[in-house]
Amino acid sequence: MKRFFSPLVLGALLIVSTTTFSACQQQTDPVPEKQPEAAEAPKIPAETNTGSVPESNPEIIAQKEAAEAARQEAETIYQNNCQSCHSMTPPAISAPPIVALAGQYRARYSKKAGAVADMVSFMKEPSVGKSILGSSTFERFGLMPAISLPDEELEKVAGWLWDQYDPNFQGGGDCQ
């Protein structure tokens, strides 16, 4: 029998870890959420005491398959449009690594929807004022170009970026 770990449990552990997380720049005060919570991935029932989910439940299987397909689609968008500048982990290529960005967004936003909305806004029209990173990041990397993708694809890759958070990442102030 396959073992599945609840994304809800893992997500909760990751969010709790953000209180001690430091990456890229100095922590800033949280920004109040501007956007209402958008519909997120389908909720999957909590795991049993053994941590496993019955393999024969077609609804759960369909939800897991849909979530995996969405993750793969978003990762493909990253690979085709972002990876040439943003590595997943340090060292940085020509822009901050994804894991460092994910940590910064998790430290600043309490909810995924607000972070995704601001990431999309930044990707469409990058500016220092819209950035969550400090001035030293722009001195090192400059400002990224606008990304000309449909909003739906920008939302998918922004949501995927949020999910790349690693509580064990110990990034320095310059995102190396």
matplotlib code that plots the C-alpha trace (Angstrom):
import matplotlib.pyplot as plt

x = [0.0, 1.4, 1.9, 0.7, 1.5, -1.1, -0.3, -2.3, -0.1, 3.1, 1.9, 1.1, 4.5, 6.1, 4.1, 5.0, 8.7, 8.5, 8.9, 12.5, 13.3, 15.7, 16.7, 17.9, 17.2, 16.2, 12.7, 10.1, 6.8, 4.1, 2.0, -1.7, -3.5, -5.1, -6.7, -9.5, -8.4, -8.8, -9.9, -6.9, -6.3, -9.0, -8.9, -7.8, -9.2, -6.8, -4.7, -5.5, -3.5, -1.1, -0.5, -1.9, -4.9, -7.0, -5.7, -9.2, -11.0, -11.4, -12.2, -8.9, -7.0, -8.5, -7.7, -4.1, -3.7, -5.2, -2.9, 0.2, -0.8, -1.2, 2.2, 3.9, 2.2, 3.4, 6.9, 7.0, 6.1, 9.0, 11.4, 10.4, 10.3, 12.1, 14.8, 17.4, 17.7, 16.2, 18.0, 16.0, 18.7, 21.9, 24.2, 22.2, 22.4, 21.4, 18.5, 17.6, 17.0, 13.4, 13.9, 15.1, 12.1, 9.7, 11.1, 10.8, 7.1, 6.3, 7.9, 6.0, 2.5, 0.3, -1.8, -0.9, -3.6, -2.1, 1.4, 0.4, -1.5, 1.5, 3.9, 1.7, 1.5, 5.3, 5.9, 3.7, 5.2, 8.4, 9.4, 11.5, 8.3, 6.5, 9.4, 9.7, 13.5, 15.8, 17.9, 21.0, 19.2, 18.6, 22.2, 23.4, 20.9, 19.1, 15.3, 13.9, 12.0, 8.2, 7.0, 4.5, 2.4, -1.4, -2.5, -3.5, 0.0, 1.5, -0.8, 0.1, 3.9, 3.4, 1.5, 4.2, 6.9, 5.0, 5.0, 8.8, 9.4, 12.1, 12.2, 15.7, 17.1, 19.6, 20.1, 22.3, 21.4, 22.6, 20.8, 24.0]
y = [0.0, 3.4, 6.0, 9.5, 12.4, 15.0, 18.2, 20.0, 18.6, 19.4, 22.9, 23.6, 22.5, 24.7, 27.7, 27.2, 27.1, 30.5, 32.3, 31.3, 31.5, 34.0, 34.3, 36.9, 40.1, 41.4, 40.5, 43.1, 43.6, 41.4, 43.1, 43.0, 40.7, 42.7, 39.9, 37.6, 33.9, 32.4, 28.9, 26.6, 23.0, 20.5, 19.6, 16.0, 14.2, 13.9, 10.8, 7.9, 7.1, 5.0, 7.9, 6.1, 6.8, 4.0, 3.4, 2.3, 5.6, 7.0, 10.5, 10.8, 9.2, 11.7, 14.6, 13.5, 13.0, 16.4, 18.0, 16.3, 17.3, 20.9, 20.8, 19.4, 22.0, 24.8, 23.4, 23.2, 26.9, 27.6, 25.5, 27.2, 30.8, 31.2, 28.6, 30.4, 33.1, 31.6, 28.4, 26.2, 26.5, 28.5, 29.4, 32.1, 32.3, 35.8, 36.2, 35.0, 31.2, 29.9, 28.5, 31.9, 33.7, 31.2, 31.8, 35.5, 35.3, 32.8, 35.1, 38.1, 36.7, 34.6, 33.3, 31.9, 33.9, 37.3, 36.2, 34.8, 38.0, 40.1, 37.8, 37.9, 41.7, 41.9, 39.4, 41.4, 44.8, 44.4, 47.4, 48.0, 49.2, 45.9, 43.7, 41.9, 42.0, 44.7, 47.1, 45.0, 42.4, 44.9, 46.1, 42.6, 41.3, 44.3, 44.3, 41.3, 41.9, 41.7, 38.2, 38.1, 35.1, 34.8, 35.6, 32.0, 30.7, 33.4, 32.4, 28.7, 29.4, 31.8, 29.2, 26.6, 29.0, 29.4, 25.6, 25.4, 26.7, 24.8, 25.5, 24.1, 26.7, 28.9, 31.6, 34.6, 38.2, 38.1, 34.9, 33.1]
z = [0.0, -0.9, 1.8, 1.2, 3.4, 3.9, 2.1, 4.8, 7.6, 5.7, 4.9, 8.5, 9.6, 6.9, 7.9, 11.6, 10.5, 8.9, 12.3, 12.4, 8.7, 7.3, 3.6, 1.2, 3.0, 6.4, 7.5, 7.0, 8.7, 7.2, 4.5, 5.1, 2.8, 0.0, -1.9, -0.7, -0.3, -3.8, -4.4, -3.8, -4.6, -3.6, 0.0, 0.6, 3.7, 6.6, 6.8, 9.0, 12.1, 10.0, 7.7, 4.7, 2.5, 1.1, -2.5, -3.6, -2.9, -6.5, -5.3, -3.4, -6.2, -8.7, -6.4, -6.0, -9.7, -10.5, -7.9, -9.4, -12.9, -11.8, -10.1, -13.2, -15.4, -13.1, -12.9, -16.8, -16.9, -14.5, -16.6, -19.9, -18.6, -15.3, -14.9, -17.1, -14.4, -11.2, -10.1, -7.6, -4.9, -4.5, -6.1, -7.8, -11.6, -12.5, -10.1, -6.6, -6.3, -6.1, -2.5, -1.3, -2.9, -1.5, 2.0, 1.6, 0.5, 3.3, 5.8, 4.6, 3.8, 6.0, 3.1, -0.3, -2.2, -1.2, -2.0, -5.4, -6.3, -5.5, -7.3, -10.4, -10.2, -9.9, -12.8, -15.1, -14.2, -12.1, -10.0, -6.9, -5.1, -5.7, -4.7, -1.4, -1.6, -0.4, -2.5, -2.3, -4.4, -7.1, -6.9, -7.5, -10.0, -11.4, -12.1, -13.9, -17.2, -17.4, -18.0, -20.9, -20.0, -19.5, -16.0, -15.5, -16.2, -14.0, -11.1, -11.6, -11.4, -8.5, -6.6, -7.4, -6.2, -2.9, -2.5, -3.0, 0.5, 2.4, 6.2, 6.3, 3.8, 5.5, 2.8, 3.5, 2.9, -0.7, -1.8, -2.7]

ax = plt.figure().add_subplot(projection="3d")
ax.plot(x, y, z, "-o")
ax.set_aspect("equal")
plt.show()
